[in-house]
Amino acid sequence: MYPCSCSIQQWDSDEPIPRSELLAGVAGKHGLLCLLSERIDKEVLDAAGSNLKVISTLSVGVDHLALEEIKKRGIRVGYTPDILTDATAELSVALLLAACRRLPESAEAVKNGGWTTWKPLWMCGYGLSDSTVGIIGLGRIGQAVARRLKPFGVKKFLYTGSRPKPESAVEFQADFVPLTKLAEESDFVVVTCSLTPDTKGMCDKDFFSRMKKTSVLINTSRGAVVNQEDLYQALVSGQIAAAGLDVTTPEPLPTDHPLLSLKNCVILPHIGSATYATRSAMSVLAANNLLAGLKGESMPNELQL
């Protein structure tokens, strides 16, 4: 779609590029295609020099990019929204069901001999039917999650964010409420917002103290939206029933992290968009964004800085 003669220098590994290799490799380049595992900050931009005119990231999130510094230098940014919406929403629902119905714990009991006989209350969890679901961030992914949860018999949807979105909320008859009210009234809280200075650490000790003891928290946005130390205490003390995380701080989470010792916390390795079709489409879009930017043309998806 975007014919362009380019000389490409590629880090040919699934493992993240070492910082020293990135700094050396980006020198003098006109374009950069990066992943969310790369921190593109002033140091990288300085190493690249004045030739760099376009950055294309294989992600919808851009919190790994120093946007103010990038904007100051007149560098264009391409990203990959929309494409991963369905896959991430599907994973969010799967993670919610895994956490609230104790699926990993139950599967482990089959393997380790914990399954002895049928018992009336053994491995009981919480169902979605007649529940209230609170969504933090009713954007593309938040709406897609609500759309998938509605057929489960959810009674009520609540949402919070920077502003009301009546045009998006009408499909679910969702009510816009303050964060505190969402915490107090929701049986399930699904975090799908962007990471910003306002949302960083939003789900903290105060937030968890307002939640029901039977409620479940799901985060498929960015790890830093949740204060993990406060979450651990909330789960250990029984302040909330369970949690499911597809994102953590840091990533990967150290194998000795306290959250990994809890049966009521399901943690996945950031696989929200991990379907073959989604990752392939993201890659094509990221490449087309880069090529269009190099040619000075309109990108399929450009982040407006």
C-alpha positions in Angstrom: 0.0 0.0 0.0 2.9 2.3 0.7 5.7 1.5 -1.7 8.9 2.9 -0.3 12.6 1.9 -0.7 14.0 1.5 2.8 17.1 0.2 4.5 15.9 -1.8 7.5 17.9 -2.6 10.7 16.0 -5.2 12.7 16.4 -6.7 16.1 15.6 -10.3 15.1 14.4 -11.8 18.4 11.2 -12.1 20.4 13.1 -10.9 23.5 13.2 -7.1 24.1 16.2 -5.4 22.6 18.9 -4.5 25.2 19.0 -0.8 25.9 22.6 -0.4 24.7 21.6 -2.1 21.3 18.6 0.2 21.0 20.6 3.4 21.6 23.3 2.3 19.1 20.8 1.0 16.5 18.6 4.1 16.4 21.4 6.5 15.7 20.8 8.4 12.5 17.6 6.5 11.6 14.6 8.3 10.0 12.0 5.9 11.4 11.5 3.6 14.4 9.1 0.7 14.8 8.9 -0.2 18.5 7.0 -2.4 21.0 5.5 -1.4 24.3 8.5 -3.1 26.0 10.8 -0.3 24.7 10.9 3.0 26.6 11.3 5.7 24.0 12.5 8.6 26.1 14.8 11.6 25.7 17.9 9.4 25.8 16.7 7.4 22.9 15.6 10.5 21.0 18.9 12.1 21.5 20.7 9.0 20.4 18.6 9.0 17.2 19.4 12.5 16.3 17.6 15.0 14.1 16.9 12.5 11.3 14.2 10.8 13.2 10.8 11.9 11.9 8.4 9.0 12.7 7.8 6.5 15.4 5.4 3.6 14.9 4.5 1.6 18.0 3.0 -1.9 17.8 0.4 -1.1 20.6 -2.6 1.0 21.4 -1.1 2.2 24.6 1.6 5.0 24.3 2.7 5.4 28.0 6.1 4.0 27.0 6.6 7.0 24.7 7.9 10.4 26.0 5.1 12.2 24.1 6.0 15.8 25.2 9.6 15.3 24.1 8.5 13.7 20.9 6.1 16.5 20.1 8.7 19.1 20.9 10.9 17.6 18.2 8.1 17.4 15.6 8.2 13.6 15.4 5.0 11.9 14.2 3.6 8.9 16.0 1.6 5.9 14.6 -0.2 3.4 16.8 -2.6 0.5 16.5 -6.0 1.2 18.1 -9.3 -0.6 17.3 -7.5 -3.8 16.0 -6.9 -5.3 19.4 -10.3 -4.2 20.9 -12.1 -7.5 20.4 -9.2 -9.7 21.4 -8.6 -7.7 24.6 -12.3 -7.6 25.5 -12.5 -11.4 25.0 -9.5 -11.9 27.3 -11.1 -9.5 29.9 -14.2 -11.6 30.1 -12.2 -14.8 30.2 -10.1 -13.4 33.1 -13.2 -12.2 34.9 -14.8 -15.7 34.7 -11.5 -17.4 35.7 -11.2 -15.2 38.8 -14.9 -15.2 40.0 -15.5 -18.9 39.3 -12.0 -19.9 40.7 -11.1 -21.8 37.5 -7.3 -22.0 38.0 -7.7 -23.1 41.6 -10.2 -25.7 40.6 -8.1 -27.0 37.8 -5.1 -27.3 40.1 -7.3 -29.3 42.6 -7.9 -31.9 39.9 -4.2 -32.3 39.4 -3.0 -32.3 43.0 -5.6 -34.6 44.6 -7.6 -31.8 46.2 -10.8 -33.0 44.4 -12.1 -35.8 46.7 -15.8 -35.7 46.4 -18.7 -33.4 45.6 -19.2 -30.8 48.4 -22.0 -28.3 48.6 -19.9 -25.1 49.0 -16.5 -26.3 47.7 -15.0 -24.0 45.1 -18.0 -21.8 45.1 -17.5 -18.4 43.5 -19.6 -15.5 42.2 -21.8 -15.3 39.1 -22.6 -12.5 36.7 -26.4 -13.0 36.6 -28.2 -10.1 38.3 -24.9 -8.4 39.1 -23.7 -4.8 38.9 -20.6 -4.3 36.7 -18.5 -1.2 37.0 -16.2 -0.2 34.1 -13.4 2.2 34.6 -12.9 3.7 31.2 -15.8 3.3 28.8 -13.6 3.6 25.7 -13.5 1.1 22.8 -12.4 -1.8 25.0 -14.6 -0.9 27.9 -17.6 -0.9 25.5 -16.6 -4.2 23.9 -16.3 -5.8 27.4 -19.8 -4.5 28.4 -21.2 -5.8 25.1 -19.9 -9.3 25.8 -21.0 -9.3 29.5 -24.6 -8.1 28.9 -25.8 -11.5 27.7 -24.7 -13.0 31.0 -27.6 -11.3 32.7 -25.9 -8.4 34.2 -28.5 -6.2 35.9 -26.7 -2.9 35.8 -23.6 -1.2 34.3 -21.8 1.7 35.9 -18.9 3.5 34.4 -16.5 6.3 35.3 -13.9 8.3 33.4 -12.8 11.8 32.6 -16.3 12.7 31.3 -19.7 11.2 30.7 -20.2 9.4 27.4 -23.9 9.2 26.9 -23.6 8.2 23.2 -21.5 5.1 24.2 -23.4 4.3 27.4 -26.9 4.2 25.9 -26.3 0.7 24.5 -25.9 -0.7 28.0 -28.1 1.8 29.9 -24.9 2.5 31.8 -24.8 5.2 34.5 -21.9 7.6 34.8 -20.9 7.7 38.5 -17.9 9.0 40.6 -15.1 6.4 41.2 -16.1 6.1 44.8 -19.7 5.1 44.0 -18.5 2.7 41.3 -16.4 1.0 44.0 -19.2 0.8 46.5 -21.9 -0.5 44.2 -20.1 -2.9 41.8 -19.9 -6.6 42.1 -17.3 -6.7 39.4 -14.9 -3.9 38.5 -13.2 -4.0 35.1 -10.4 -1.6 34.5 -9.9 -0.7 30.8 -8.8 3.0 31.0 -5.6 4.5 29.6 -2.6 5.1 32.0 -2.4 8.8 32.7 -1.2 10.9 35.6 -4.8 10.9 36.8 -5.3 7.2 36.6 -2.0 6.1 38.0 -2.6 4.3 41.3 -6.3 4.9 41.0 -7.2 1.5 42.4 -5.6 1.9 45.9 -6.3 1.2 49.5 -9.1 3.7 49.7 -10.7 2.3 46.6 -10.5 -1.3 47.8 -11.9 -0.3 51.2 -15.1 0.9 49.5 -15.6 -2.3 47.5 -17.8 -5.1 48.6 -16.2 -8.1 50.3 -17.7 -10.3 47.6 -16.5 -8.1 44.7 -13.9 -9.0 42.0 -11.4 -6.6 40.3 -10.2 -7.2 36.8 -7.4 -5.1 35.2 -6.5 -5.4 31.5 -5.4 -1.8 31.0 -1.9 -1.0 32.5 -0.4 -2.4 35.6 0.3 1.0 37.2 -3.4 1.9 37.4 -3.6 -0.5 40.3 -1.5 -0.1 43.5 -0.4 -3.8 43.8 0.7 -3.5 47.5 -2.7 -2.3 48.4 -4.3 -4.9 46.2 -2.4 -7.7 48.0 -3.5 -6.4 51.4 -7.1 -6.2 50.2 -7.0 -9.8 48.9 -5.2 -11.2 52.0 -7.5 -9.5 54.5 -10.7 -10.5 52.6 -11.6 -6.9 51.8 -12.4 -8.1 48.3 -13.0 -11.6 47.0 -10.7 -11.9 44.1 -8.7 -10.2 41.3 -7.6 -11.0 37.8 -4.7 -9.1 36.2 -3.4 -9.3 32.7 -1.0 -6.4 33.3 1.4 -5.8 36.2 4.2 -3.6 37.5 6.8 -4.5 36.5 6.3 -6.9 33.6 7.2 -9.6 33.9 6.2 -9.9 37.5 9.0 -11.4 39.6 8.2 -15.1 40.4 8.5 -14.4 44.2 6.0 -11.5 44.1 3.5 -11.8 47.0 0.5 -11.6 44.6 1.6 -14.9 43.0 1.2 -16.7 46.3 -2.5 -16.0 46.5 -5.2 -18.4 45.3 -7.7 -15.6 44.8 -5.5 -13.7 42.4 -5.3 -14.8 38.7 -2.3 -13.3 36.8 -1.7 -13.6 33.1 1.4 -12.5 31.1 -0.1 -9.5 29.3 -1.9 -11.6 26.5 -4.9 -9.3 26.0 -4.2 -9.0 22.2 -2.6 -12.4 21.8 -4.5 -13.9 19.0 -2.7 -14.8 15.7 -5.1 -12.6 13.7 -4.9 -9.6 16.0 -1.1 -9.6 16.2 -0.8 -10.0 12.4 -3.1 -7.1 11.8 -1.3 -5.0 14.3 2.0 -5.7 12.6 0.7 -4.7 9.2 -0.8 -1.5 10.5 2.4 -0.6 12.4 4.4 -1.1 9.2 2.0 1.0 7.1 2.0 3.7 9.7 5.8 3.8 9.5 6.0 3.8 5.7 3.4 6.5 5.4 5.2 8.7 7.9 8.5 8.3 6.1 6.9 9.4 2.9 5.2 12.4 4.6 1.8 11.0 3.8 -1.3 10.5 6.0 -0.9 7.5 8.4 -3.7 4.9 8.7 -3.6 5.6 12.5 -1.7 8.7 13.7 -1.7 9.8 17.3 -2.5 13.5 17.4 0.0 15.2 19.6 
